[in-house]
């Protein structure tokens, strides 16, 4: 009997603000010194929420242009916030 699997999409499980907060806190704990881990987490959150709303909430009006194409710019922003 073959096992059928599906691709996991974390953004589908982030339904509330509390879900998002707990997810980001867990990612920050697991990330250590790896900023790309946080970048991925922010991308997941952006998928779970409206990208424009995320930009307004964070005060980063250019966030839409930052994810997922310009990771270096996002790393710069994260390091200087």
C-alpha positions, 0 to 999 in steps of 0.5 A: 500500500503506497503512502500518499503525501501532500505538501505542507503549507504553514500559511494555511494554518495561520488563521488568527493574529495569535497563530501568527504571533506564536508562529513567528516567536517559534521561528525566531527561537529556532532561527538562531543566527540564520536570517534566512529562516526569519525571511522565510517565516515572514514570507509565510506570514505574508501569504497568510495575510494580505501583503498590503496589510502586512506592509501597513502594520509593519510600517514598511511600505516597500515590503511588497517589493521586498518579498520574495525577490530581494532577500538582501534588502529584507536582511538589511531592514531586519538588521537595522530595525 
